[in-house]
Amino acid sequence: MDGFIELKYGKYKELDLHGKTIQDAYGELIHCINSLDLDYRAILVIHGYNLGTSLKNYIRNTFACSMVKDKVNIDAGRTLLVIKNR
């Protein structure tokens, strides 16, 4: 866990999507968002970038969900999805 992220955004869950197709990543993201406990405020998506940027670009530019209020680029391989208050 990254202490800075937790201090700024609250409790978060990590989701590693390395090596997933965009379709598989979408399914895992939606499942993770829908099953997130109420005390979690964000999901740290680990998508990587060394083996290509299609997954990173999808998450940062295309992925949409009504439960996500913001996307924060943490570094080249990780994106934080901030969840709306429920």
C-alpha positions as CSV (number, residue, x, y, z in Angstrom):
1,M,0.0,0.0,0.0
2,D,1.1,3.5,-0.8
3,G,0.8,5.7,2.3
4,F,0.6,9.0,0.2
5,I,-2.3,7.7,-1.9
6,E,-4.2,6.5,1.2
7,L,-3.7,9.8,3.0
8,K,-4.9,11.8,0.1
9,Y,-7.7,9.6,-1.3
10,G,-8.6,7.3,1.6
11,K,-8.7,3.5,1.8
12,Y,-8.1,1.8,-1.6
13,K,-8.0,-1.6,-3.2
14,E,-5.3,-2.7,-5.7
15,L,-6.4,-4.5,-8.9
16,D,-3.6,-5.9,-11.0
17,L,-4.6,-6.2,-14.7
18,H,-1.2,-7.0,-16.2
19,G,-1.6,-9.2,-19.3
20,K,-5.4,-8.9,-19.5
21,T,-7.2,-8.1,-22.7
22,I,-9.3,-4.9,-22.7
23,Q,-12.5,-7.0,-22.6
24,D,-11.2,-9.0,-19.6
25,A,-10.0,-5.9,-17.9
26,Y,-13.4,-4.2,-18.3
27,G,-15.1,-7.2,-16.7
28,E,-12.7,-7.3,-13.7
29,L,-13.0,-3.5,-13.2
30,I,-16.8,-3.6,-13.2
31,H,-16.8,-6.6,-10.8
32,C,-14.3,-4.9,-8.5
33,I,-16.2,-1.6,-8.4
34,N,-19.6,-3.4,-7.8
35,S,-18.2,-5.6,-5.0
36,L,-16.2,-2.9,-3.2
37,D,-16.9,-2.4,0.5
38,L,-18.3,0.9,1.4
39,D,-15.2,1.9,3.4
40,Y,-13.1,1.9,0.2
41,R,-12.7,5.2,-1.6
42,A,-10.6,4.2,-4.6
43,I,-9.2,1.4,-6.8
44,L,-5.5,1.4,-7.7
45,V,-5.4,-0.2,-11.1
46,I,-2.0,-1.7,-12.0
47,H,-2.0,-1.9,-15.8
48,G,1.7,-1.7,-16.6
49,Y,3.2,-0.1,-19.7
50,N,6.3,-2.0,-20.6
51,L,4.5,-4.5,-22.8
52,G,2.4,-1.9,-24.6
53,T,0.1,1.0,-23.7
54,S,-3.3,-0.2,-25.0
55,L,-4.6,-1.2,-21.6
56,K,-3.2,2.0,-19.9
57,N,-4.8,4.1,-22.6
58,Y,-8.1,2.3,-22.3
59,I,-8.3,2.8,-18.6
60,R,-7.2,6.4,-18.7
61,N,-9.1,7.6,-21.8
62,T,-12.0,5.2,-22.6
63,F,-13.1,3.3,-19.5
64,A,-16.3,4.8,-18.0
65,C,-18.5,3.8,-15.1
66,S,-21.1,5.9,-13.3
67,M,-19.5,5.0,-9.9
68,V,-16.1,6.5,-10.9
69,K,-15.9,10.2,-10.2
70,D,-12.2,10.8,-11.1
71,K,-9.1,9.1,-12.6
72,V,-5.7,10.0,-11.2
73,N,-2.5,9.1,-13.1
74,I,-0.2,7.9,-10.3
75,D,2.7,6.9,-12.6
76,A,3.2,5.3,-16.0
77,G,2.0,1.9,-14.8
78,R,-0.8,2.8,-12.3
79,T,-4.0,4.7,-12.4
80,L,-6.2,5.5,-9.4
81,L,-10.0,5.3,-9.9
82,V,-11.7,7.5,-7.3
83,I,-15.2,6.1,-6.4
84,K,-18.2,8.4,-5.8
85,N,-19.6,8.5,-2.3
86,R,-22.3,5.9,-1.9
